[in-house]
Amino acid sequence: MKHWCLVVLAACGSASQDPAPSNVAKVPTTQSQRELAARDVTALETGTKYRVWLERGRDEGLDPNDPCCGLAYDGNKYEDALASCAIKDDDCAPGFQPVYPGLADDRVCGERRRCVPQPFVRFREGDRTGEYTRIALEREGFIVVASGERVAVDYGGKYTITLRDGRIERVTRD
């Protein structure tokens, strides 16, 4: 019995206490974990305020001082398990899109452009639910809804955005 306890303690002691990097997607398991939370974020340079829907625990993926966009979400675009490589130049297979900027020392694609699967999104309003549609993300990493609210999504993920009166009521990762 002591031997077994020592093995368990050794295994527990060897586990890393560091948080997972923001570019590694975690697929939530319960309904409350799948629901994204609304956050109010201010872009540092412009002072512009945004309402962002984001998975819990992924705040470190938000960059309020992105040189391109002011506010950006890094998502999981550099997760190696998602990657495929461009066929030629920036030509990715259907349903995939190139990741910018390219990585000269990409572990998966080398000099070729890395491609990642586009997320699927559907909208629900009242008793109507649309079909899942692939969404091409811009560099900012958000889906922007007509109300100006942003949803931070991961590549390869599936999301349902529930609207009420043109505003986001709830977002779930399906």
Buried (B, 14 or more C-beta within 10 A) or exposed (E): EEEEEEEEEEEEEEEEEEEEEBBEBBEBEEEEBBBBEBBEBEBEEEEEEBBBBBBEBBBEBBBBEBEEBBBBBBBBBBBEEBBBBBEEEBEBEEEBBBBEEBBEEBEBBEEBBBBBBBBBBBBBBEEEEEEBEEBEBEBBBBBEBEEEBBBBBBBBBBBBBBBEEEEBEBBBBE
